[in-house]
Amino acid sequence: MLVGFGPAMKPTGEIADTIFINGNVYTVEAKQPWAEAVAIAHGKIVYVGDTKGVKKYKKKNTKIIDLKGKMLLPGFVDSHLHASETVNSLYSVNLVNVRTIEEYIQTVDKYAKEHSDLEVIHGAGWSNTLFPPTGPTKELLDAVVKDIPVALISEDYHSVWVNSKALEIARVTKDTQNPDGGVIERDGNGEPSGTLRDTATDLVLNKLPKFNTEQYKEALKTFQQLAASNGYTQVNDVVVPQQDAVIEALTTLEKEQSLSVRHNLALTIQPSEGEDRIPYVKKQREKLQGPLVKMNTVKLFMDGVIEGGTAYLHEPYNNKPNYYGVPVWEKTAYTHMIQTLDQENFQIHIHSIGDAATTETLDAFAAAQQQNGKRDSRHKITHLQLVKENDIKRFKDLGIIGVPQPTWFLKDEGYFSLAVDLLGEERANKQYPMKSFIKKGVLMASSSDYPITQGAYFSPLAGIQMGITRTDLQNTNSKHVLNPKEKVSLEDIIKSYTINGAYANFLEKETGSIKVGKKADLVVLDKNLFEVSKHDIYKTKILLTLLEGKETYRHTDFH
């Protein structure tokens, strides 16, 4: 697809280390969207144009890669994930691919018997869709593990399922009050039943043994191999628990020159920490300005999740009249926190699922802008499951970036069915707008929310396809399309995974498109996305991933 790819971008005159020729190069640059050759020298792009013009950059040792029509794109950017949570898949019981309650218990039982020396059993991956609204019970776990605590995080990372020993160690009893922004699920007698939601999870998790720095190092190494194999070169990495250990692991890997993905960190502040935590994040910002690990962002949770009944809504839950969910922050404290962080020149990254949570967040951003003045803040709101139509224009007016997860754009038998029960048909069918934001001029930077999204759905190619089709990867039935008017174009969804993600990290002048002078963060695909069926995009292979011109992944099929 090289028709009209235009003149070469202005060359630099350098001799290249690597040259790509005969490719379908999609630059994501408006002035020259297409090219067929790219030259790289010292980790930067020095030429973008036709195959004939690139020859002058060749020297004796220049590596020539003949793409033979394959596609070259900027490296993909994931604008919201949790790389360090890979630790759960390595050092705890993994429930991600387990699909029944009985199998959950069998898996925990087997793990406990195979790891009899453990002081605690951590785990992750159980689904709210298999349990009643109050979640799983402690008795299910007590039947197989009584003597040591068990704490299993849900697949959305907003709930924890514990046994009686964990509750005993944490001293969570009938008399323990729900913390702000959290729920202790209870049985008919008011006793903790075994599930804790959102901030209530900390009541237990903070009292149990933690993962160590070495375990986080291994987890981050495993994550970056996975990321590179999916074409990612840059991530917005949100760190929630054990921030010191995660930071030590990341900075050690950076010093060892063992990192192969850019990490733009967001450190979370919880309401229980409040503004007392600001000196800590300021100190980390000063320290974390390395080549591949940077920190300028603070993450706040405004609400929970719909499936846990903790998303904060304008209209009540369908199954609970007069119940609107749980805002994590008290409104005045939330507004003041945002104003203060904004005044300190932090970028603010907000978790917001419910429409009321998003309205209050926009109100707080508006108040901060009024108090502190308008600046290039690039604040972000992620998830955006339900959004009031009149709030969408406010994103543009306030300069807020939207961070969606396109692989969640589907009608499945699990979460969509649950959403219908909890929200009603009308609201459930309006979930996850994206096109409406783009039409209003809002910059959208897509993400996976890994490890909540795993497997094939972690791939940006899966996200690109589902942003266009708004249905599952292998299901083309129009009945399963979620909110079809929100389908986006291929051009827009690619931008959301490349230049928009770089912009959201303040790196659009360095990465995010294929342009002379930018870092050579690139990915090679086996097919041109503009020529394959929209329902086959996810089948496209990542053949090669480069970070500043260095290979971080090569498919065995690519020679």
C-alpha positions as a printed NumPy array, in Angstrom:
array([[  0.   ,   0.   ,   0.   ],
       [  2.603,   2.498,  -1.161],
       [  0.54 ,   4.715,  -3.42 ],
       [  1.418,   8.319,  -2.717],
       [  3.865,   7.712,   0.069],
       [  5.58 ,  10.918,  -0.902],
       [  9.134,  12.237,  -0.73 ],
       [ 11.652,  11.02 ,   1.794],
       [ 11.824,  12.753,   5.129],
       [ 14.895,  14.955,   5.339],
       [ 17.931,  12.648,   5.72 ],
       [ 20.659,  13.199,   8.291],
       [ 23.621,  12.022,   6.207],
       [ 24.681,   9.344,   8.707],
       [ 25.79 ,   5.826,   7.838],
       [ 23.236,   3.279,   9.011],
       [ 23.632,   0.283,  11.319],
       [ 20.399,  -1.257,  10.022],
       [ 18.303,  -0.629,   6.916],
       [ 14.803,  -1.893,   6.166],
       [ 13.863,  -2.047,   2.482],
       [ 10.829,  -3.037,   0.369],
       [  8.373,  -2.69 ,   3.224],
       [  4.903,  -1.36 ,   3.868],
       [  6.076,   1.245,   6.368],
       [  3.172,   2.95 ,   8.132],
       [  4.762,   5.911,   9.863],
       [  1.73 ,   7.336,  11.738],
       [  2.938,  10.723,  10.488],
       [  0.298,  12.84 ,   8.724],
       [  2.743,  14.416,   6.249],
       [  4.188,  11.118,   5.092],
       [  2.012,   8.226,   6.271],
       [  3.613,   5.609,   4.032],
       [  7.18 ,   4.725,   3.058],
       [  9.067,   1.603,   2.012],
       [ 12.495,   2.034,   3.601],
       [ 13.909,   3.102,   6.958],
       [ 17.519,   3.553,   8.051],
       [ 18.708,   3.399,  11.664],
       [ 21.986,   4.704,  13.122],
       [ 22.98 ,   4.651,  16.798],
       [ 19.448,   3.762,  17.878],
       [ 17.755,   6.572,  15.962],
       [ 15.908,   6.837,  12.666],
       [ 18.033,   8.66 ,  10.077],
       [ 16.017,   8.064,   6.908],
       [ 12.396,   7.367,   5.965],
       [ 11.543,   7.112,   2.292],
       [ 11.9  ,   4.824,  -0.719],
       [ 14.236,   1.868,  -1.169],
       [ 16.276,   3.648,  -3.818],
       [ 17.007,   6.66 ,  -1.633],
       [ 18.127,   4.61 ,   1.385],
       [ 21.089,   3.087,  -0.454],
       [ 23.347,   6.04 ,   0.344],
       [ 23.144,   5.042,   4.048],
       [ 24.613,   1.595,   3.411],
       [ 28.164,   0.733,   4.417],
       [ 30.1  ,  -2.525,   4.496],
       [ 28.705,  -3.682,   7.856],
       [ 25.189,  -2.289,   7.537],
       [ 22.547,  -4.917,   8.246],
       [ 19.989,  -5.025,   5.42 ],
       [ 16.521,  -6.388,   6.235],
       [ 14.396,  -6.989,   3.149],
       [ 10.805,  -6.809,   4.381],
       [  9.408,  -8.197,   1.109],
       [  6.168,  -6.277,   1.613],
       [  5.832,  -6.909,   5.334],
       [  4.564,  -4.105,   7.543],
       [  6.763,  -1.866,   9.675],
       [  5.102,   0.18 ,  12.433],
       [  6.186,   2.252,  15.413],
       [  6.585,   0.067,  18.501],
       [  3.323,  -0.38 ,  20.364],
       [  2.581,   1.49 ,  23.605],
       [  0.415,   0.084,  26.406],
       [ -0.95 ,   3.053,  28.328],
       [ -2.115,   1.218,  31.453],
       [ -0.838,  -2.045,  32.897],
       [  0.786,  -3.56 ,  35.987],
       [  4.063,  -5.218,  34.929],
       [  5.15 ,  -6.103,  38.471],
       [  1.99 ,  -8.156,  39.055],
       [  3.581, -10.847,  36.885],
       [  4.963, -11.899,  40.279],
       [  1.64 , -13.629,  40.958],
       [  1.957, -15.922,  37.953],
       [  5.451, -17.013,  39.065],
       [  5.166, -17.251,  42.839],
       [  1.538, -17.965,  43.693],
       [ -1.336, -20.235,  42.793],
       [ -2.574, -19.295,  39.327],
       [ -6.354, -19.458,  38.851],
       [ -6.513, -17.571,  35.554],
       [ -7.502, -20.47 ,  33.307],
       [ -9.57 , -22.313,  35.92 ],
       [-13.257, -22.17 ,  35.109],
       [-15.267, -23.743,  37.984],
       [-15.45 , -23.281,  41.754],
       [-14.617, -26.93 ,  42.32 ],
       [-11.484, -26.569,  40.191],
       [-10.45 , -23.454,  42.153],
       [-10.49 , -25.493,  45.36 ],
       [ -8.698, -28.433,  43.753],
       [ -6.012, -26.094,  42.384],
       [ -5.443, -24.455,  45.785],
       [ -5.354, -27.877,  47.488],
       [ -2.784, -29.196,  45.01 ],
       [ -0.641, -26.057,  45.327],
       [ -0.706, -26.243,  49.125],
       [  0.43 , -29.877,  49.076],
       [  3.215, -29.137,  46.595],
       [  4.427, -26.102,  48.617],
       [  4.127, -27.364,  52.177],
       [  6.883, -25.041,  53.449],
       [  4.999, -21.797,  52.694],
       [  3.916, -19.322,  55.394],
       [  1.152, -17.962,  53.176],
       [ -0.539, -18.959,  49.934],
       [ -0.964, -16.06 ,  47.551],
       [ -2.92 , -16.412,  44.335],
       [ -4.764, -14.563,  41.609],
       [ -7.277, -15.017,  38.828],
       [-10.661, -16.093,  40.205],
       [-13.754, -14.668,  38.501],
       [-16.627, -12.811,  40.148],
       [-18.927, -14.224,  37.471],
       [-18.905, -17.662,  39.132],
       [-20.106, -16.431,  42.521],
       [-23.11 , -14.62 ,  44.011],
       [-22.849, -10.837,  44.529],
       [-21.276, -11.342,  47.972],
       [-18.429, -13.343,  46.439],
       [-16.748, -16.63 ,  47.454],
       [-16.674, -17.76 ,  51.083],
       [-13.886, -18.576,  53.539],
       [-15.407, -22.017,  54.181],
       [-14.551, -23.118,  50.634],
       [-10.859, -22.471,  51.329],
       [-10.961, -23.685,  54.946],
       [-11.922, -27.109,  53.615],
       [ -8.434, -27.499,  52.091],
       [ -6.172, -25.029,  53.974],
       [ -6.726, -24.234,  57.657],
       [ -3.312, -23.694,  59.236],
       [ -1.824, -20.92 ,  57.065],
       [ -3.437, -17.848,  55.513],
       [ -4.727, -17.958,  51.934],
       [ -5.309, -14.748,  49.98 ],
       [ -6.486, -15.02 ,  46.374],
       [ -6.864, -11.866,  44.276],
       [ -9.728, -11.741,  41.762],
       [ -8.987, -11.5  ,  38.045],
       [ -9.968,  -7.809,  38.081],
       [ -7.596,  -7.215,  41.04 ],
       [-10.356,  -5.465,  43.015],
       [-11.317,  -8.235,  45.435],
       [ -9.535, -10.788,  47.585],
       [-10.859, -14.179,  48.673],
       [ -9.434, -15.359,  51.998],
       [ -9.67 , -18.237,  54.416],
       [-10.45 , -17.958,  58.135],
       [ -6.75 , -17.968,  59.099],
       [ -6.111, -14.856,  56.976],
       [ -9.03 , -13.045,  58.623],
       [ -7.764, -14.126,  62.044],
       [ -4.224, -12.827,  61.396],
       [ -5.616,  -9.543,  60.064],
       [ -8.058,  -9.297,  62.987],
       [-10.96 ,  -8.675,  60.666],
       [-14.105,  -9.521,  62.635],
       [-17.806,  -8.8  ,  62.821],
       [-16.939,  -5.506,  64.53 ],
       [-14.512,  -4.332,  61.816],
       [-16.001,  -1.421,  59.914],
       [-15.82 ,  -1.079,  56.14 ],
       [-12.91 ,   1.249,  55.321],
       [-13.551,   4.261,  53.075],
       [-13.817,   2.972,  49.524],
       [-13.997,  -0.676,  50.524],
       [-16.452,  -3.449,  51.392],
       [-16.111,  -6.421,  53.739],
       [-18.66 ,  -8.915,  52.454],
       [-20.592, -10.532,  55.321],
       [-22.768, -13.539,  55.995],
       [-26.279, -13.462,  57.471],
       [-24.856, -12.978,  60.976],
       [-22.687, -10.018,  59.986],
       [-19.458, -12.042,  60.108],
       [-16.842, -11.516,  57.368],
       [-17.77 , -14.111,  54.761],
       [-14.391, -14.389,  53.021],
       [-14.442, -11.713,  50.287],
       [-13.072,  -8.194,  50.664],
       [-13.458,  -5.477,  48.016],
       [-11.173,  -2.614,  46.941],
       [ -9.57 ,  -0.762,  49.902],
       [-10.822,  -3.473,  52.283],
       [ -8.367,  -5.893,  50.629],
       [ -5.529,  -3.995,  52.325],
       [ -6.884,  -4.982,  55.746],
       [ -5.636,  -8.499,  55.028],
       [ -2.92 ,  -8.129,  52.374],
       [ -0.938,  -5.632,  54.457],
       [ -0.719,  -8.141,  57.322],
       [  0.603, -11.077,  55.287],
       [  4.17 , -11.882,  54.104],
       [  5.113, -10.057,  50.916],
       [  7.038, -10.789,  47.731],
       [ 10.719,  -9.777,  47.778],
       [ 12.838,  -7.697,  45.4  ],
       [ 14.432, -10.718,  43.717],
       [ 11.004, -12.166,  42.976],
       [  9.943,  -8.855,  41.434],
       [ 13.112,  -8.812,  39.299],
       [ 12.267, -12.231,  37.893],
       [  8.673, -11.15 ,  37.349],
       [  9.735,  -8.03 ,  35.435],
       [ 12.123, -10.047,  33.26 ],
       [  9.304, -12.455,  32.432],
       [  6.958,  -9.555,  31.701],
       [  9.291,  -7.788,  29.285],
       [  9.846, -10.97 ,  27.262],
       [  6.082, -11.265,  26.935],
       [  5.726,  -7.57 ,  26.092],
       [  8.433,  -7.629,  23.41 ],
       [  6.91 , -10.739,  21.8  ],
       [  3.691,  -8.733,  21.475],
       [  5.429,  -5.753,  19.884],
       [  5.387,  -3.444,  22.909],
       [  8.319,  -1.093,  23.355],
       [  6.81 ,   1.246,  25.945],
       [  4.363,   0.863,  28.834],
       [  2.661,   3.072,  31.372],
       [  3.386,   0.851,  34.359],
       [  1.059,   1.388,  37.323],
       [  2.544,   0.256,  40.651],
       [  0.052,  -0.386,  43.444],
       [  1.438,  -2.635,  46.247],
       [  5.054,  -2.901,  47.448],
       [  6.257,   0.179,  45.618],
       [  9.749,   0.223,  47.181],
       [ 10.47 ,  -3.391,  46.204],
       [  9.186,  -2.874,  42.651],
       [ 11.198,   0.332,  42.201],
       [ 14.35 ,  -1.351,  43.519],
       [ 13.834,  -4.258,  41.119],
       [ 13.284,  -1.955,  38.122],
       [ 16.189,   0.374,  38.84 ],
       [ 18.529,  -2.591,  39.44 ],
       [ 17.536,  -4.078,  36.071],
       [ 18.111,  -0.683,  34.453],
       [ 21.608,  -0.404,  35.995],
       [ 22.352,  -3.943,  34.803],
       [ 21.209,  -2.869,  31.315],
       [ 18.694,  -5.717,  31.429],
       [ 15.566,  -3.748,  30.516],
       [ 14.071,  -4.048,  27.041],
       [ 10.861,  -2.019,  27.511],
       [ 10.413,   1.626,  28.505],
       [  8.65 ,   1.896,  31.863],
       [  6.805,   5.145,  32.55 ],
       [  5.771,   4.609,  36.151],
       [  2.621,   5.701,  37.942],
       [  2.797,   5.313,  41.727],
       [ -0.514,   4.822,  43.521],
       [ -1.633,   6.878,  46.512],
       [ -4.451,   5.417,  48.617],
       [ -6.93 ,   7.527,  50.63 ],
       [ -5.498,   6.079,  53.861],
       [ -2.109,   7.602,  52.9  ],
       [ -3.528,  10.899,  51.669],
       [ -1.309,  13.935,  51.193],
       [  1.265,  12.544,  53.624],
       [  2.381,  10.381,  50.692],
       [  3.222,  13.311,  48.413],
       [  6.803,  13.803,  49.731],
       [  7.468,  10.137,  48.903],
       [  6.299,  10.411,  45.287],
       [  8.221,  13.675,  44.873],
       [ 11.389,  11.943,  46.06 ],
       [ 10.781,   9.054,  43.661],
       [ 10.228,  11.47 ,  40.778],
       [ 13.637,  13.032,  41.421],
       [ 15.269,   9.608,  41.508],
       [ 13.436,   7.913,  38.637],
       [ 14.498,   9.794,  35.523],
       [ 16.628,   7.152,  33.852],
       [ 16.729,   6.229,  30.158],
       [ 14.139,   3.456,  30.496],
       [ 12.545,   4.068,  33.905],
       [ 10.841,   7.427,  34.406],
       [  8.253,   8.523,  36.936],
       [  6.104,  11.633,  36.797],
       [  2.643,  10.167,  37.378],
       [  0.455,   9.486,  40.412],
       [ -2.412,   7.003,  40.189],
       [ -5.613,   7.393,  42.203],
       [ -8.573,   5.008,  42.348],
       [-11.884,   6.878,  42.291],
       [-14.103,   3.782,  42.462],
       [-14.058,   0.008,  42.146],
       [-15.668,  -2.287,  39.58 ],
       [-19.214,  -3.073,  38.495],
       [-18.881,  -6.825,  39.054],
       [-17.891,  -6.17 ,  42.679],
       [-20.699,  -3.654,  43.18 ],
       [-18.122,  -0.944,  43.934],
       [-18.221,   1.142,  40.734],
       [-19.696,   4.569,  41.503],
       [-22.812,   5.282,  39.419],
       [-25.213,   8.168,  38.791],
       [-28.186,   5.802,  38.778],
       [-28.557,   2.969,  41.316],
       [-27.584,  -0.63 ,  40.665],
       [-30.324,  -2.655,  39.044],
       [-30.285,  -5.278,  41.803],
       [-30.026,  -2.816,  44.727],
       [-32.424,   0.145,  44.787],
       [-30.846,   3.257,  46.309],
       [-27.324,   1.768,  46.094],
       [-24.929,   3.739,  43.878],
       [-21.618,   2.005,  44.558],
       [-18.558,   3.069,  46.504],
       [-16.452,   6.147,  45.746],
       [-12.966,   5.37 ,  47.032],
       [-12.277,   8.971,  48.069],
       [-14.41 ,  11.379,  50.033],
       [-15.235,  14.182,  47.609],
       [-13.505,  17.107,  49.37 ],
       [-10.35 ,  15.106,  50.079],
       [-10.297,  13.876,  46.468],
       [-10.612,  17.369,  45.004],
       [ -7.907,  18.685,  47.316],
       [ -5.571,  15.796,  46.504],
       [ -5.934,  16.414,  42.77 ],
       [ -5.404,  20.157,  43.212],
       [ -2.262,  19.527,  45.267],
       [ -0.773,  16.95 ,  42.894],
       [ -1.515,  19.225,  39.946],
       [  0.159,  22.134,  41.743],
       [  3.229,  19.913,  42.218],
       [  3.269,  19.351,  38.426],
       [  2.446,  15.654,  38.609],
       [  0.537,  13.961,  35.839],
       [ -2.533,  12.334,  37.43 ],
       [ -3.881,   8.97 ,  36.279],
       [ -7.366,   8.069,  37.53 ],
       [ -9.124,   4.696,  37.684],
       [-12.782,   5.421,  36.921],
       [-15.323,   2.757,  35.964],
       [-18.683,   4.323,  36.834],
       [-20.173,   7.447,  35.274],
       [-20.467,   9.235,  38.635],
       [-16.792,   8.542,  39.336],
       [-15.861,  10.145,  36.005],
       [-18.102,  13.181,  36.609],
       [-16.542,  13.806,  40.023],
       [-13.063,  13.342,  38.56 ],
       [-13.724,  15.899,  35.827],
       [-15.123,  18.269,  38.465],
       [-11.906,  17.872,  40.468],
       [ -9.707,  18.443,  37.4  ],
       [-11.721,  21.569,  36.567],
       [-11.273,  22.851,  40.13 ],
       [ -7.518,  22.173,  39.931],
       [ -7.272,  24.014,  36.621],
       [ -9.195,  26.959,  38.027],
       [ -6.966,  27.13 ,  41.098],
       [ -3.572,  26.37 ,  39.516],
       [ -4.045,  27.643,  35.975],
       [ -3.977,  25.662,  32.739],
       [ -0.76 ,  23.838,  31.864],
       [  0.341,  20.911,  29.715],
       [ -0.68 ,  18.407,  32.398],
       [ -1.91 ,  15.464,  30.256],
       [ -3.969,  14.026,  33.09 ],
       [ -5.595,  10.69 ,  32.244],
       [ -8.74 ,   8.759,  33.11 ],
       [ -8.7  ,   5.031,  32.465],
       [-11.395,   2.36 ,  31.939],
       [-14.391,   4.649,  31.192],
       [-16.898,   1.812,  31.284],
       [-19.883,   4.122,  31.688],
       [-19.655,   7.803,  30.761],
       [-22.365,  10.451,  30.59 ],
       [-22.538,  11.879,  27.069],
       [-22.203,  15.471,  28.261],
       [-18.992,  14.584,  30.116],
       [-17.166,  13.529,  26.939],
       [-16.742,  17.091,  25.658],
       [-15.342,  18.054,  29.068],
       [-12.361,  15.752,  28.425],
       [-11.454,  17.864,  25.402],
       [-12.083,  21.162,  27.202],
       [ -9.873,  20.131,  30.142],
       [ -7.193,  18.421,  28.043],
       [ -7.803,  15.02 ,  29.65 ],
       [ -6.544,  11.876,  27.888],
       [ -8.847,   8.84 ,  27.774],
       [ -7.267,   5.423,  28.339],
       [ -9.587,   2.603,  27.177],
       [ -9.042,  -1.178,  27.068],
       [-10.346,  -2.212,  23.613],
       [-10.167,  -5.95 ,  24.366],
       [-13.009,  -5.382,  26.834],
       [-15.32 ,  -4.198,  24.012],
       [-17.488,  -7.305,  23.691],
       [-20.691,  -9.025,  24.755],
       [-19.552, -12.177,  26.517],
       [-21.479, -14.646,  28.62 ],
       [-19.556, -13.688,  31.737],
       [-19.038,  -9.978,  32.348],
       [-21.605,  -8.631,  29.9  ],
       [-24.305, -10.914,  31.305],
       [-23.355,  -9.794,  34.8  ],
       [-23.465,  -6.153,  33.675],
       [-27.029,  -6.679,  32.399],
       [-28.003,  -8.041,  35.824],
       [-26.341,  -5.185,  37.696],
       [-26.993,  -2.27 ,  35.323],
       [-29.97 ,  -3.289,  33.192],
       [-29.961,  -3.751,  29.401],
       [-29.838,  -0.073,  28.471],
       [-26.749,   0.846,  30.474],
       [-25.011,  -2.455,  29.747],
       [-25.341,  -1.784,  26.017],
       [-23.716,   1.649,  26.366],
       [-20.493,   0.392,  27.906],
       [-17.036,   1.523,  26.798],
       [-17.525,   4.424,  24.391],
       [-14.512,   5.263,  22.214],
       [-15.63 ,   6.722,  18.883],
       [-17.624,   9.39 ,  20.74 ],
       [-14.42 ,  10.583,  22.412],
       [-12.478,  10.679,  19.149],
       [-15.282,  12.617,  17.411],
       [-15.056,  15.255,  20.167],
       [-11.302,  15.555,  19.62 ],
       [-10.271,  13.704,  22.784],
       [ -6.906,  11.976,  22.547],
       [ -7.32 ,   8.249,  23.293],
       [ -4.352,   6.085,  24.349],
       [ -5.229,   2.387,  24.416],
       [ -4.102,  -0.248,  26.878],
       [ -4.563,  -3.829,  28.067],
       [ -4.645,  -3.478,  31.883],
       [ -2.41 ,  -6.562,  32.047],
       [ -2.482,  -8.897,  33.981],
       [ -6.24 ,  -8.409,  34.217],
       [ -6.08 ,  -8.962,  30.446],
       [ -3.872, -11.938,  29.582],
       [ -3.128, -14.44 ,  26.844],
       [ -4.148, -13.531,  23.303],
       [ -5.98 , -10.445,  24.587],
       [ -2.752,  -8.855,  25.851],
       [ -1.719,  -8.376,  22.231],
       [ -2.176,  -4.878,  20.785],
       [ -3.307,  -6.613,  17.59 ],
       [ -6.241,  -8.093,  19.513],
       [ -6.999,  -4.595,  20.836],
       [ -6.766,  -3.09 ,  17.355],
       [ -9.205,  -5.67 ,  15.992],
       [-11.696,  -5.336,  18.853],
       [-11.575,  -1.552,  18.705],
       [-12.756,  -1.86 ,  15.109],
       [-15.22 ,  -4.769,  15.474],
       [-16.313,  -4.415,  19.138],
       [-16.8  ,  -8.149,  19.377],
       [-14.775, -11.173,  20.431],
       [-11.814, -12.24 ,  18.323],
       [-13.394, -15.351,  16.874],
       [-17.056, -14.331,  16.98 ],
       [-18.256, -12.286,  14.   ],
       [-21.96 , -12.541,  14.861],
       [-23.439,  -9.02 ,  14.848],
       [-25.604,  -9.928,  17.855],
       [-22.448,  -9.99 ,  19.951],
       [-21.262,  -6.504,  18.95 ],
       [-21.13 ,  -4.144,  21.93 ],
       [-22.319,  -0.577,  21.322],
       [-21.669,  -0.706,  17.53 ],
       [-21.809,   3.062,  16.994],
       [-18.552,   3.237,  18.983],
       [-16.518,   1.265,  16.408],
       [-13.349,   3.156,  15.453],
       [-11.24 ,   3.242,  12.284],
       [ -8.02 ,   1.301,  11.79 ],
       [ -6.072,   4.577,  11.528],
       [ -7.463,   5.863,  14.833],
       [ -6.906,   2.633,  16.757],
       [ -3.307,   2.35 ,  15.521],
       [ -2.689,   5.921,  16.679],
       [ -4.093,   5.011,  20.079],
       [ -1.453,   2.263,  20.419],
       [  1.461,   4.338,  19.083],
       [  1.786,   8.121,  18.906],
       [ -1.071,   8.789,  21.35 ],
       [  0.496,   6.458,  23.903],
       [  3.834,   8.212,  23.483],
       [  2.076,  11.579,  23.911],
       [  0.414,  10.332,  27.097],
       [  3.931,   9.623,  28.413],
       [  5.326,  13.017,  27.277],
       [  7.517,  11.122,  24.779],
       [  5.885,  12.009,  21.457],
       [  8.992,  13.914,  20.328],
       [ 11.155,  10.851,  20.965],
       [  8.98 ,   7.858,  20.028],
       [  5.52 ,   6.845,  18.779],
       [  5.955,   7.373,  15.033],
       [  8.512,   6.631,  12.329],
       [ 10.245,   9.933,  11.74 ],
       [ 13.825,  11.074,  11.216],
       [ 15.378,  11.945,  14.571],
       [ 13.127,   9.707,  16.665],
       [ 14.277,   6.617,  18.534],
       [ 14.092,   3.424,  16.504],
       [ 11.356,   1.747,  18.537],
       [  9.826,  -0.398,  15.798],
       [  7.816,  -3.538,  15.143],
       [  7.602,  -5.739,  12.022],
       [  4.343,  -7.565,  11.221],
       [  3.982, -10.405,   8.733],
       [  0.967,  -8.751,   7.055],
       [ -0.198,  -5.245,   6.208],
       [ -3.078,  -4.486,   8.593],
       [ -4.725,  -2.347,   5.911],
       [ -4.99 ,  -5.376,   3.615],
       [ -6.226,  -8.122,   5.968],
       [ -9.816,  -8.783,   7.002],
       [-10.758,  -6.852,  10.145],
       [-11.693, -10.178,  11.757],
       [ -8.23 , -11.624,  11.083],
       [ -6.077,  -8.805,  12.459],
       [ -5.354, -10.732,  15.659],
       [ -3.836, -13.581,  13.584],
       [ -1.09 , -11.268,  12.323],
       [  2.335, -12.296,  13.617],
       [  4.808, -10.052,  15.382],
       [  8.056, -10.879,  13.596],
       [ 10.537,  -8.418,  15.074],
       [ 10.567,  -5.842,  17.879],
       [ 13.287,  -3.191,  18.21 ],
       [ 13.996,  -0.83 ,  21.091],
       [ 16.329,   1.965,  19.968],
       [ 17.42 ,  -0.235,  17.081],
       [ 18.249,  -3.267,  19.232],
       [ 16.313,  -6.499,  18.826],
       [ 14.19 ,  -7.366,  21.837],
       [ 12.224, -10.099,  20.057],
       [ 12.536, -12.077,  16.829],
       [ 10.015, -14.676,  15.674],
       [ 11.469, -17.998,  14.598],
       [  9.756, -17.542,  11.199],
       [ 11.628, -14.288,  10.498],
       [ 14.975, -14.767,   8.774]])
